[in-house]
Amino acid sequence: MRFTGHMADAKPDRCAPRSAGQFAARTVAELLDTVNQRSAECLDRPGVEPVHDLRVSLRRLRAVLSFFDPLLGEKVALARAEIREQALDLGQLRDIDVFLEHLRDGLAPVRDDEADTLREVLERRRDALSEEIGEQLATRAWRRPLDLVRTSARYHPGRGRSDAAATSFASRRLDRWCDRWLVSSSEMTKLNPHDLHRVRIRAKKLRYACEVSADLYPAQAQSATATVEAFKEFQDLLGAANDAATARRIVQDAGCDLVGSRVPKVDLGRAGALRQEIIDTGRFWAARR
């Protein structure tokens, strides 16, 4: 499975894994290959896009490792936490890039007479972070949790569950994650920014799980694609709320005055409509268990 942000089509000569263990091992190996590729690209040409692509590949890997948690050992859970810590600088870099883009567009929530000073501060911070990330990617410490995950996903016995049918495992996990997301998103208009962010994270993780599981349900390809696309738009809408909160924090941490009129509003009406669209589409994974 290779993804670029949208769900990619399965290779025609590719057989769906029969067991949950095979499903986990193959999926994790392919995601790790993508992380390795993105890491190499960052070292070769550090910039906004390579860093963003690496961050997304790590985020997807962490979400999928969580999805396969019942099959993987404690060492993988610890490695997942270590990968999260390693990715924090990438998240800070992404926040700075988004804010700098808003500054260029005149959309950042800061007074015009303070914009240039704030830009200079953030650009220096970005340069320092980029250098730190480049040094980090070249170390064995960066490789260690990724290598541990690869070995464990391939050889761990799976706590007695790896022989279960891949479709049965995926359906149960998708049901659980979908139920949690539906409960958390039932009254979005009443949620504060922090809780909205949690709803977005659950939607994002569920989207990634749907993407990697879609090949198990070839007869439901159209439904799977529709579900993934709806989740992506839902995630992007709520991402605007998180970006707004981050922009406020950057401005206030710099000691600048916040221009509230430039803080973007979140279209929760559209988010609610997408939620209902996902419900109406139905659970594509329910076709085979």
C-alpha positions in Angstrom: 0.0 0.0 0.0 1.4 3.3 -1.0 -0.3 6.5 -0.1 0.2 10.1 -1.0 -2.5 11.7 1.1 -5.4 10.1 -0.8 -6.1 6.4 -0.8 -4.1 4.7 -3.5 -5.4 1.8 -5.6 -4.2 -1.6 -4.7 -1.6 -3.2 -7.0 -3.4 -5.6 -9.4 -0.9 -8.5 -8.7 -1.2 -8.1 -4.9 -3.0 -10.7 -2.8 -4.8 -9.5 0.3 -3.3 -11.0 3.5 -5.2 -13.8 5.1 -4.2 -13.5 8.7 -4.1 -10.5 11.0 -0.4 -11.1 11.6 0.4 -11.0 7.9 -1.8 -7.9 7.5 0.1 -6.1 10.3 3.6 -7.2 9.2 3.1 -6.1 5.6 1.4 -2.8 6.4 3.9 -1.8 9.0 6.9 -2.7 6.7 5.5 -0.6 3.9 4.9 2.4 6.1 8.4 2.1 7.5 9.8 2.0 3.9 7.9 5.3 3.3 9.4 6.9 6.5 12.9 5.8 5.4 12.3 7.4 2.0 11.0 10.6 3.5 13.9 10.8 5.9 16.4 10.5 3.1 14.6 13.2 1.2 14.8 15.5 4.2 18.6 14.9 4.4 19.1 15.5 0.7 17.0 18.6 0.3 15.7 20.1 3.6 12.7 22.3 3.0 9.0 22.8 3.8 7.6 20.0 1.7 10.1 17.2 2.6 9.7 18.0 6.3 5.9 18.0 6.0 6.0 14.7 4.1 8.2 13.1 6.8 5.9 14.3 9.5 2.9 12.9 7.8 4.6 9.5 7.2 5.5 9.3 10.9 2.0 10.3 12.0 0.5 7.7 9.8 2.9 5.1 11.1 2.1 5.9 14.7 -1.6 5.7 14.0 -1.4 2.4 12.3 0.8 1.0 15.1 -1.9 1.9 17.5 -4.5 0.2 15.3 -2.4 -3.0 15.4 -1.7 -2.7 19.1 -3.5 -6.0 20.1 -1.1 -7.8 17.8 2.2 -6.1 18.8 4.3 -6.3 21.9 5.0 -3.8 24.6 8.3 -3.0 23.0 6.4 -1.6 20.0 4.2 0.5 22.3 7.4 2.0 23.8 8.9 2.5 20.4 5.8 4.3 19.2 6.1 6.7 22.2 9.7 7.3 21.3 8.8 8.0 17.7 6.2 10.5 18.9 8.9 12.3 20.9 11.3 12.4 18.0 8.6 14.0 15.8 7.9 16.9 18.1 10.4 19.2 16.4 8.8 18.4 13.1 5.5 19.5 14.5 6.9 22.8 15.7 8.5 23.3 12.3 5.2 22.7 10.6 3.5 25.2 12.9 6.1 27.9 12.1 5.7 27.2 8.3 1.9 27.6 8.5 2.2 30.8 10.4 4.9 32.2 8.1 2.6 31.4 5.1 -0.3 33.3 6.9 2.1 36.3 7.4 2.9 36.3 3.7 -0.8 36.3 2.9 -1.6 39.0 5.4 -3.8 36.6 7.3 -1.8 36.1 10.5 -3.5 37.4 13.7 -0.9 40.0 14.4 -0.7 43.8 14.0 0.9 44.9 10.7 3.6 46.9 12.5 4.7 43.9 14.4 4.6 41.4 11.5 8.1 42.0 10.2 9.7 41.6 13.7 7.7 38.4 14.3 8.7 37.0 10.9 12.4 37.5 11.6 12.1 35.7 15.0 10.2 32.8 13.5 12.6 32.5 10.5 15.6 32.3 12.9 13.7 29.7 15.0 12.9 27.7 11.8 16.5 27.7 10.7 17.6 26.4 14.1 15.0 23.7 14.1 15.8 22.6 10.6 19.5 22.2 11.6 18.5 20.2 14.7 16.2 17.9 12.7 18.9 17.3 10.0 21.4 16.3 12.8 18.8 14.1 14.4 17.9 12.2 11.2 21.6 11.2 10.8 21.9 9.5 14.2 21.4 5.9 15.2 19.0 7.1 17.9 16.6 8.1 15.1 16.8 4.7 13.6 16.6 2.6 16.7 12.8 2.7 17.4 12.0 2.3 13.7 14.2 -0.8 13.4 12.7 -2.2 16.6 9.2 -1.7 15.1 10.1 -3.5 11.9 11.6 -6.5 13.7 8.7 -6.8 16.2 6.0 -6.5 13.6 7.6 -9.2 11.6 8.4 -11.7 14.3 6.2 -11.0 17.3 3.8 -13.9 18.1 0.9 -11.4 18.4 -0.4 -12.4 21.8 -2.2 -15.3 20.3 -4.3 -13.2 17.9 -2.1 -13.0 14.8 -3.7 -16.1 13.3 -7.2 -14.5 13.3 -8.6 -13.6 9.9 -7.3 -10.2 8.7 -10.8 -9.0 7.9 -12.2 -10.0 11.3 -9.4 -8.2 13.1 -9.8 -5.1 11.0 -13.5 -5.0 11.2 -13.5 -5.2 15.0 -10.8 -2.5 15.3 -12.5 -0.2 12.8 -15.8 -0.6 14.6 -14.2 0.3 17.9 -12.5 3.4 16.6 -15.5 4.5 14.6 -17.8 4.2 17.7 -15.4 6.3 19.7 -15.2 9.0 17.1 -19.0 9.1 16.7 -19.5 9.6 20.4 -16.8 12.3 20.7 -18.1 14.2 17.7 -21.8 14.1 18.5 -22.0 17.7 19.8 -19.2 19.5 18.2 -20.8 23.0 18.6 -20.5 22.6 22.4 -16.8 21.6 22.4 -13.9 23.8 23.2 -10.8 24.0 20.9 -9.0 21.3 22.9 -11.8 18.8 22.6 -12.3 19.6 19.0 -8.7 18.9 18.4 -9.2 15.5 20.1 -12.1 14.8 17.7 -9.9 15.7 14.8 -7.1 13.4 16.0 -9.6 10.5 16.3 -10.9 11.2 12.8 -7.4 11.3 11.4 -6.4 8.0 13.0 -9.6 6.4 11.8 -9.0 7.7 8.3 -5.5 6.2 8.2 -6.9 2.9 9.5 -9.5 2.9 6.8 -6.8 3.5 4.1 -4.6 0.6 5.1 -7.6 -1.7 5.6 -9.4 -0.9 2.3 -7.7 -3.6 0.3 -9.2 -6.2 2.5 -12.7 -5.3 1.2 -12.3 -5.0 -2.6 -16.1 -5.3 -3.2 -16.6 -2.1 -1.1 -13.9 0.0 -2.9 -16.3 2.8 -3.8 -17.7 3.0 -0.3 -14.2 2.9 1.2 -13.0 5.7 -1.0 -16.0 7.9 -0.2 -15.4 7.3 3.5 -11.7 8.2 3.3 -12.4 11.4 1.3 -15.1 12.5 3.8 -12.8 11.9 6.7 -10.0 13.9 5.0 -12.3 16.9 4.5 -13.6 16.6 8.1 -10.0 16.5 9.3 -9.0 19.6 7.3 -12.0 21.6 8.5 -11.2 20.9 12.2 -7.5 21.5 11.4 -8.4 25.1 10.9 -9.4 25.3 14.5 -6.1 23.9 15.6 -4.1 26.2 13.3 -6.0 29.1 14.8 -5.2 28.1 18.3 -1.5 27.6 17.4 -1.4 31.0 15.7 -2.8 32.7 18.8 -0.2 30.9 20.9 2.7 32.0 18.6 1.5 35.6 18.7 1.0 35.7 22.5 4.3 33.9 23.2 6.1 36.5 21.2 4.6 39.3 23.3 2.6 40.7 20.3 -0.9 41.9 20.2 -3.5 39.5 18.9 -5.8 40.7 16.1 -8.9 38.6 16.8 -10.6 39.5 13.5 -8.0 37.6 11.6 -8.5 34.3 13.5 -10.3 32.0 11.0 -13.6 30.5 11.9 -14.3 26.8 11.8 -17.3 25.7 9.7 -18.8 23.2 12.2 -22.0 23.0 10.1 -20.0 21.5 7.2 -18.2 19.3 9.7 -21.5 18.0 11.0 -22.7 17.3 7.5 -19.6 15.3 6.7 -20.1 13.3 9.9 -23.6 12.4 8.7 -22.3 11.7 5.2 -19.9 9.1 6.7 -22.8 7.6 8.7 -25.0 7.4 5.6 -22.3 5.8 3.5 -22.1 2.9 6.0 -19.2 1.0 7.3 -17.5 -0.6 4.3 -15.7 -3.0 6.6 -19.0 -4.5 7.8 -19.4 -6.5 4.5 -16.8 -9.2 5.6 -16.0 -10.3 9.1 
